[in-house]
C-alpha cells in the first residue's frame, strides 16, 4: 500500500466555499407537491395529528442530479412537558428525480400535544418549513415509577446484557407522555456500545444498543427483528433472519446477532426494536467487504507520530488504510468541536474524497491559525454510511 498526499482543509472558509460550489451545481433541482400526511402513501394529507399517529413528509424532486441531498429536521416547537424548539430527529437521503418520503415513527408511544414543524433542506439549504400540530387525543394514567434494576443476561443468542450509558449518541430528545420509554438506540461493533457504526464487515457481529426507562416492576416486553433488506446471494429481499423477545427491567441493554456461518452476506440490513408491540426504532445498516483499518490521529502527515493531544497552532491529521476497496470508494469526513457533555457544534469542516486501496491521511488547519482549547472529534463515513468517530483534544 502507499501513502497518498491529501491537501489540508481550512476550517470555516473552505466549508463555505464548498457549500457555494455544491449549491451552484444543484441549482436546477427543485421540490414539488411537498405535504404532510398520516399515511406513507400520502393519501391522508393533514397538518393535524393524533398522539398515536406517525408523521410522513412526502414530495417530488425534479430536475435533480442523482447525488442531490434532501434532509428533514423534525422539531417540537411548543409541546407539553418539553423545552421550546426541541430537536426530535433528522434524516438525510441522496437521490435523483422522483418521489421521496420521510417518516417519523411514534416511539413514545404518545406524542405530547402541541405545535411541531419539519424543515426540509435541499443540498444543505433550507427549502421550506411545514408547521403542524398534535391534538390531545389520549388520556394518560399515572403509574408508579419502578426502581432501576440490572438487566439479567439472556442465555440464548441473540444476547442481552447490561451496558453503560454512552454519550454523544444520536437520539430523540422528546419526553414521552407515558412511563415506559426507550432511548439511546443505535448500532455498534461492541456490547459496551463504545464503537458505534452503521457499517459492518462480513465477519463482525451486530450489536443493537438501547436504554429502557420507566418500566413497571414486572418489566416491559421488548422485541428485536433483524432483516436482510437486500444482499448479494440472498434468496429474497426483506427476509427476516432473527427475532428476539424478552421482558426487561429498566437500564441499558444490548442485543447481539451472530452469523450461523461465521460470515454475513454483503448488502443492506435493518434492525427494528419494539416495545409492547409498538415499533420504537428502525436502524438501517450495511455489510461491506470494504474496510477502514489502522484509523488514528497523528501530528504529522507521514503518520509517524500518533497523538490525541494537539497544541492550539497544530494541524490535525487523520490516518487510515482502505482495504478491499474499489477505486470509486467514497470516504467522507466531518470535523467538530464538542463540549464537556459530548454535544457537537456545527461542523468545522466537511469533505468527501474518492479513493481505492491504500494508506491515506486527511488534514485540517485552523483558518485563524489557532484552535480553541477543548475536545474535538472527526466522524468518518464509508460510501455515505457512518463508519467511526475518532476523538482528540487541544490543550
Secondary structure, 3 states (H helix, E strand, C coil): CCEECCCCEECCHHHHHHHHHHHHHCCCCEEEEEEEECCCCCCCECCEECCCCCEEEEEEEECCCCCEEEEEEEEEEEECCCCCCEEEEEEEEEECCEEEEEEECCCCCCCCCEEEEEEEEECCEEEEEEEEEECCCCCCCCCCCCCCCCCCCCCCCCCEECCCCCCCCCCCCCCCCCCCEEEEEEEECCCCCCCECCEECCCCCEEEEEEEECCCCCCEEEEEEEEEEEECCCCCCCEEEEEEEEEECCEEEEEEECCCCCCCCCEEEEEEEEECCEEEEEEEEEECCCEEEEEEEECCCCCCCECCEECCCCCEEEEEEEECCCCCEEEEEEEEEECCCCCECCCCEEEEEEECCEEEEEEEECCCCCCCCEEEEEEEEECCEEEEEEEEEEC
